[in-house]
Amino acid sequence: MKVVFMGTPEFALSALKKIAKKHDVICVYTREPQIAGRGNKLTKSPVHQWSEENGILVRTPKTLRSPEAQKEYADLRADIAVVAAYGLILPQPIIEAFPKGCINIHGSLLPRWRGAAPIQRAIEAGDDKSGITIMNIVQALDAGDMLLKGEVKITKETTGEILHDQLAELGAELIVQALNQIDELQSKAEKQNESLVTYAAKIDKKESLIDFNLSAEELERKIRAFNPYPAMYFEYKGERIKILKAEICHQNGKAGMILEGEQALIIACGKEALSVQELQRAGKKKMTIKEVLNGFKFENIVLS
């Protein structure tokens, strides 16, 4: 089939690469280059870079609401559009432009976790599984009929990064399967149960400041969910220190109290405590707590 692909980050790139092996990707839509890095240079998205390197037409409109942008899109005369973490709202004329419609790769088992951050919110909430849903796109947020699903287990070792990579690979496999069976899948598309809907709110950087009044169980999940981005942190004597891995420790004390800071780093929470396993001090690489404590000790103080 002739496919228009709409996506931006690494999560989308996995799918694009697999689709391009099986179908004719005639155009890629992605977000325009953004200023990034220490040099404040305009940087093309992963999807943009790969598409150009492979000779695929790339478009980076700021909006798809104008009649001109919609005509340019429709004139591609593709069979179907595939969307994966694109980043722009799709107006109805875009959704309806091609004969087989517009389908999306969503990083959750819908109707659970509609919205911007389904990967992180699933881990944070303590879910025992996540997955990919291939769905029809409609105007309402992630509310379209479902075509295909695949599951991934969430374990005590699962971080945001690990789940992201697992779902990116699964999404790539499922989208190719969906394209190959699109007529059959569209004919038996499943509506979402609105009574089971939950929303995955966009991550606010303010959430990454650790509140030690929460239980150790809640904080351990947040640490895994927000690793690597935006990473949970605490302030110690004016220094921002990120916790990248921690374990629940069956000790108790005043919330925020450093119970042990020489042989290990154990911090009391609202319930039980966190034993920090990996952290990253400001301006330094990530280290195990053993490496950190070789030349640094934490005083027995209360972290606010």
C-alpha positions in Angstrom: 0.0 0.0 0.0 0.9 3.7 -0.3 1.4 4.9 3.2 1.8 8.4 4.7 3.6 8.1 8.0 3.2 10.8 10.7 5.6 10.6 13.7 8.5 12.3 15.4 10.5 10.6 18.2 12.5 7.3 18.5 9.3 5.5 19.5 7.8 6.2 16.0 11.0 5.5 14.1 10.9 1.8 15.0 7.5 1.5 13.3 8.6 3.6 10.2 11.5 1.3 9.6 9.4 -1.8 9.6 6.6 -0.3 7.5 9.1 0.9 4.9 10.3 -2.7 4.4 6.8 -3.9 3.5 5.0 -0.9 2.0 5.6 2.2 -0.1 6.0 5.1 2.3 5.4 8.0 0.0 5.7 10.9 2.5 6.6 11.4 6.1 5.1 14.1 8.3 7.1 15.1 11.4 7.5 18.0 13.8 9.7 20.8 12.5 13.4 20.9 13.7 13.7 22.1 17.3 16.5 24.0 19.1 18.3 21.5 21.3 21.6 20.6 22.8 24.4 22.8 24.3 25.0 24.5 21.0 21.3 25.5 20.7 21.3 24.1 17.2 18.2 23.3 15.1 17.9 19.5 15.4 15.8 17.3 13.2 13.7 14.6 14.8 14.8 11.0 14.6 12.0 10.3 12.1 13.1 13.3 10.0 16.8 12.3 9.9 16.1 8.7 8.9 13.6 9.6 6.3 15.9 12.0 4.5 18.7 9.5 4.7 16.5 7.0 2.9 15.1 9.3 0.3 11.6 9.7 1.6 9.8 13.0 1.1 9.5 14.9 4.5 7.1 17.6 5.4 7.2 19.6 8.7 4.1 21.8 8.8 3.4 23.9 11.9 -0.3 23.1 11.6 -2.6 21.0 9.5 -5.6 23.2 10.0 -5.1 25.4 6.9 -6.9 24.5 3.6 -3.6 24.7 1.8 -2.0 22.1 4.1 -5.0 19.8 3.9 -5.0 20.0 0.1 -1.3 19.3 -0.1 -1.9 16.2 2.2 -4.9 14.9 0.2 -3.0 15.3 -3.1 -0.6 12.6 -2.0 -3.4 10.1 -2.7 -2.1 7.5 -0.3 -4.2 4.4 0.7 -3.8 5.0 4.5 -2.0 7.1 7.1 -0.2 5.7 10.1 0.4 7.9 13.2 2.8 7.3 16.0 3.6 10.1 18.5 3.4 12.8 15.9 2.6 15.8 18.1 0.1 17.7 16.1 -3.7 17.6 16.3 -5.3 16.0 13.2 -8.3 17.9 11.8 -11.2 15.8 10.4 -10.2 16.5 6.7 -6.8 14.9 7.4 -8.3 11.9 9.2 -10.7 11.3 6.3 -8.3 12.1 3.4 -7.4 8.5 2.4 -9.6 5.5 1.5 -8.5 3.3 4.4 -8.4 6.0 6.9 -5.9 7.0 9.6 -4.6 4.6 12.2 -2.5 5.1 15.3 0.0 3.2 17.4 -0.8 3.9 21.0 1.4 2.9 23.9 -1.2 1.4 26.2 -3.9 -1.2 26.4 -6.8 1.1 25.7 -9.1 2.3 27.1 -6.6 2.4 30.0 -4.2 5.3 29.8 -5.4 7.6 27.0 -3.3 10.7 26.7 0.3 11.9 26.6 2.3 9.7 29.0 0.9 6.2 29.0 4.2 4.5 29.5 5.2 6.4 32.6 1.7 6.4 34.2 1.3 2.6 33.9 4.5 2.0 35.8 3.8 4.8 38.3 0.3 3.3 39.0 1.7 -0.2 39.7 0.1 -1.9 36.6 1.3 -5.4 36.0 1.1 -5.1 32.2 1.1 -2.5 29.4 1.0 -2.9 25.7 0.2 -1.5 22.3 -3.2 -0.7 20.8 -3.6 -0.1 17.0 -6.7 2.0 16.7 -8.6 4.2 14.3 -8.0 7.9 14.8 -11.0 10.1 15.7 -11.3 13.7 16.9 -11.7 12.7 20.6 -8.4 11.9 22.4 -7.4 8.3 21.8 -11.1 7.3 21.6 -11.2 5.5 18.3 -12.2 1.9 17.7 -9.5 -0.7 18.4 -8.0 -2.9 15.6 -5.2 -4.9 17.3 -3.6 -5.3 20.7 -0.4 -6.8 22.1 0.7 -7.0 25.8 4.0 -6.5 27.7 4.5 -7.5 31.3 5.6 -4.8 33.8 8.0 -6.2 36.3 9.8 -4.9 39.4 12.8 -4.2 37.0 10.8 -2.3 34.4 11.8 1.4 33.9 10.3 4.0 31.7 13.2 3.4 29.3 12.8 -0.4 29.2 9.0 -0.2 28.6 9.4 2.5 26.0 11.8 0.3 24.0 9.7 -2.9 24.4 6.5 -1.0 23.2 8.3 0.6 20.3 9.4 -2.8 19.0 6.0 -4.3 19.7 4.3 -1.4 18.0 6.4 -1.8 14.9 5.5 -5.5 14.7 1.7 -4.9 15.2 1.4 -2.0 12.8 2.8 -4.1 9.9 0.4 -6.9 10.8 -2.4 -4.4 10.9 -1.6 -3.0 7.5 -1.4 -6.4 6.0 -4.9 -7.3 7.4 -6.4 -3.8 7.3 -9.7 -4.6 5.6 -10.4 -7.6 7.9 -9.5 -5.6 11.0 -11.5 -2.6 10.1 -14.6 -4.8 9.5 -14.5 -6.0 13.1 -13.1 -3.0 14.9 -13.9 -3.0 18.6 -15.4 0.1 20.4 -13.7 1.2 23.7 -15.6 0.8 26.9 -15.9 4.4 28.1 -16.5 3.2 31.7 -12.9 1.9 31.9 -11.2 5.0 30.6 -8.2 6.5 32.5 -6.1 9.4 31.4 -2.3 9.6 31.3 -1.6 13.2 32.1 1.4 14.9 30.4 4.5 14.8 32.7 5.2 18.0 34.5 8.9 18.5 35.5 7.6 19.6 38.9 6.6 16.0 39.6 10.2 14.9 39.6 11.0 16.5 43.0 10.7 13.7 45.5 8.1 14.1 48.2 9.4 11.8 51.0 6.0 12.0 52.7 4.8 9.4 50.1 5.4 5.7 50.8 8.5 4.0 49.7 6.4 1.8 47.4 4.9 4.8 45.6 8.3 6.5 45.3 10.1 3.3 44.0 7.5 3.1 41.2 7.9 6.8 40.4 11.7 6.4 40.2 11.3 3.6 37.7 8.6 5.3 35.7 10.6 8.6 35.4 13.9 6.9 34.5 15.5 8.3 32.4 13.2 11.3 32.0 12.6 13.6 33.8 14.2 11.5 36.6 13.2 11.8 40.3 15.5 14.0 42.4 16.1 15.4 45.9 18.0 18.4 47.1 21.0 17.8 49.4 22.8 21.0 50.7 21.8 22.9 47.6 22.8 20.1 45.1 20.2 18.4 42.9 20.7 14.6 43.1 18.8 12.3 40.8 17.8 8.8 42.0 17.8 6.4 39.1 17.2 3.1 41.0 16.1 2.3 44.5 14.7 -0.6 46.6 12.1 -0.6 49.3 13.7 -1.0 52.7 11.8 -2.1 55.8 12.9 0.7 58.1 11.0 3.7 59.4 11.8 7.2 60.6 10.8 10.8 60.0 10.0 11.3 56.4 13.0 12.6 54.5 15.5 11.6 57.2 18.8 10.1 56.0 18.9 6.9 58.2 22.2 5.7 56.7 24.6 7.7 54.6 28.0 6.0 55.0 27.8 2.3 54.1 24.5 2.8 52.1 22.0 5.5 51.4 18.7 4.9 53.1 16.1 7.6 53.3 12.9 7.3 55.4 9.6 7.8 53.6 6.0 8.3 54.8 5.9 4.5 55.1 9.1 2.4 55.2 12.3 3.7 53.5 14.2 3.8 50.2 17.6 2.2 49.8 19.2 4.1 46.9 21.0 1.8 44.4 22.0 4.3 41.6 22.1 8.0 41.6 23.5 10.9 39.6 25.0 14.0 41.2 24.8 17.3 39.4 27.2 17.5 36.5 28.4 13.9 36.9 27.6 10.6 35.2 25.2 8.0 36.9 26.9 5.9 39.5 26.1 3.0 41.8 25.7 4.0 45.4 28.9 2.0 46.3 30.9 4.1 43.8 29.4 7.4 45.2 30.2 6.5 48.8 33.8 5.7 48.1 34.5 9.4 48.3 31.3 11.0 49.6 29.2 10.6 52.7 25.6 11.8 53.4 25.0 13.4 56.7 22.2 12.2 59.0 19.8 15.1 58.1 16.2 15.5 57.1 15.6 16.3 53.4 12.8 18.8 52.9 
